[in-house]
Amino acid sequence: MKKSLLSFVALFIAFVAFSQSEVQLQSGPQLTLDKEIHDYGTIVQNADGLCHFTVTNTGNQPLIISNAKGSCGCTVPKWSDEPILPGGTTVIDVKYATNRIGPINKSVTITSNAINTPTKVIRIKGNVLKAEEAGASPIMETSDGAPVVE
């Protein structure tokens, strides 16, 4: 009986210790995005190439985005260097140079102090048509959140 009780206590202590170490491993800032890909759909040359990615800190310590770098000079991200408190949000704006004709398939690499994903890649995609090819209508088929040209 004593051995069974001692075995039970030892197992219980081991379980509690393991559970606490798991909690400690998950403790810290965590980066969560509202989307990982923005699809412009088909847009016209020189349309507004701005899109937004919302970042939420789902961790329990401040999240700091230290860098966001586009895959080329035509993809320019802007972000705040202010710490994002637990539960807080910020926006990363990505501006694509729509003066370039053809398919869009670019990425932005986000670097932060997040424990779950210290480096995260987000993408933009779509297609830019020459204004002349678009005809009289400056708007082509678009997806949700695609820029609108007036």
Helices and strands as residue ranges (DSSP letters): H 2-26, E 31-33, E 37-44, E 50-57, E 65-70, E 75-78, E 89-96, E 102-112, E 119-129, H 131-134
